[in-house]
Amino acid sequence: MFNADENDIRFAIRHVIGLDAITDLEPFKDYGEDICDAVISEAARVATEIVAPVNHSGDTTGSKWHSDNTVTTPEGFKEAFKALGEGGWTGIGTAEEYGGQNMPELLCAAVREMWHSANMGFALCHLLTEGLIHALQTSASEEQKQMFIPPMAEGRWTGTMNLTEGHAGTDLASIRSQATPDGDHYRIKGQKIFITYGEHDMSENIVHLVLARTPNAPEGVKGISVFIVPKYLVNEDGSLGERNDVKCVSIEHKMGINGSPTAVLQYGENEGAIGYMVGPENNGLQVMFNMMNHARFGVGIQGLSISNRAYHQALSYAQERKQGTPLDRADGDAIIHHPDVMRLLATMRAEIEAMRSLALYGATALDRGHYDTGESKAHWQSRSELMVPIIKGWMTERSVDIASDGVQVHGGMGFIEETGAAQHMRDARILPIYEGTTAIQANDLVFRKTMRDQGVAVRSLLEDIRTGADDTLNAAADDAEQALDYILTGGLSTREAAAVSVPYLMMLGHLAGGWMALKNKIAAEDQKGSGDWDDAFLDAKIAHANVFAAHSLPRVKSLSQTILSGSKSIEAVDPKWLVA
């Protein structure tokens, strides 16, 4: 069961975030309600009619690796991707000078939500391609931009990100791939793993962004450069030349996102794959982090997407399934009337609506941080940097629990693959892991986004949350500030701070979610009687916000207490005792 939730997206953009948040920015001054509504409606149609129908087959059949080192995607994937390209969707966020539409991140985020909810395994290809385009627009030479970005914006080529090696996961300092100068290019040799859509049959060419070391590069992360390595070399006129020295030696058999081929790529089995350096030598991590931050925000949206898919799947089942007579209800009523099923569905929906608004708020912060001017620009750059780890960490962690609740609503049938509920739980489980685990997001939040500026950015967020807050949200903000003060002044060691970094991230996530839930409630109350929205729709939003306040927001206090008392208890545990 797929539902794009386009009306709720439209409401959040209009009344919770506000279109004026972006229309006073020069590139987006013409983005009125009519344009936004048209984009949302058409994106919902594409998601419903083109992307969602190939979700189940993508999960059951998966992508297939062949002995000639090629990969075929599930039936229908190639045609669906071609339709996205022909419809202009693959370049929605790309700058106009490179063939894109330069659509605001606010709308791009809304479109991504629908596509990843419809079929996450399929939409991952576009997510990585968008990230590569973003990195090249930020760091590549003009010649590189003109050669590689337009075909990706058109959907003819796709992109990947190549960091991980078999011996080096998060520890990029230990990567071994080598890049040897050879005239105006480099010869790349090495092996990369976990490469999403590293090989497939949906595009004419695949552009890999690869981390490698040049000869005599410094040790550690200071000696890493980044290179464009196309699957097929590109001639001066833009046509494709011979096959580069890179091949897919296998794809992974995974728990979820089976439609997406996760490749092991071998570079330089012969003379070496031809690659072109992006940016200055030994500056590869900075270039790659530009792509990773874009991707991390996108993965946060995936958390929202899979949560929404799991919710609508569970809702559809609960409306039809009859099992027992619900308390104080008539014989034959569906299980949706059981109080605990109602609790599960209502809390799922409450968190999804809060997550949706938070994702759109984060997108607006990215828009304003890029295009705003003066002091406001610096404020929004800081705010967007703060929001990315919160959105990525909190929304992906919650997606696992929400998808699990979706299985619970189904009962035993949720554990059976034929209902489809299990797929959402399997797909969700990767989200807190890839593009930087929750612990990596949390460490970034504690050390770089909190301790480095002595809490200035977080206190600014708390100040905004308190503006217009009710007593419940104010009390939660007080709990969060108490935890913040302890992290800054409690004399914690680095290890102790890291031990409570995930609770700190989740605390701020629940608090920011509560902020957005209240904004939804206020907006719905304001719209009552306007005639623009059905009263039942508005009453539901008010009720869902109240559910968040009662069931999700109290976790801020419990997580605050964990931060105040939990770090030293973790450090007091001897690792040897865990083996007993």
CORJO-V346097 format. One line per field, one symbol per residue. phi: phi as a letter, one per 30 degrees, with the letter a starting at -180 (. if undefined). A space follows every 50 residues. Layout:
phi: ???
//
This chain:
phi: .cbdhdddddddddccdjdddcddcedcdcddddddddddddddddddcc dddcddddddcidbcbddicbcdeejdddddddddddiddcdcddddcjc chddeededddeedddddaddddeddeddeddedddddbddddddddcde ddddidcbbbbccdbecbdddddcdcecbceaicbbccblbbbhcdhdba ccbdbbcccbdacdeidediddcccbbdbddcdcdedjddcddddbbcda bdccdbhddddccccccidcdkddbbdciddicdddddddddddddddde deeddddddddddddedddcdcaiceehbddjddddddeddddddddedd ddddddddddddddddedddcdbiddddeddddddddedddddddddddd ddddddddediedddcdddjddedddddddddcdhjdedddddedddccb ddchiddddddddddddidddddddddddddddeedddbdiddedddddc ddeddddddddddddddddddddddddeididbdeddddddddddddedd ccdededdddddddbcddddddddedddcd
//
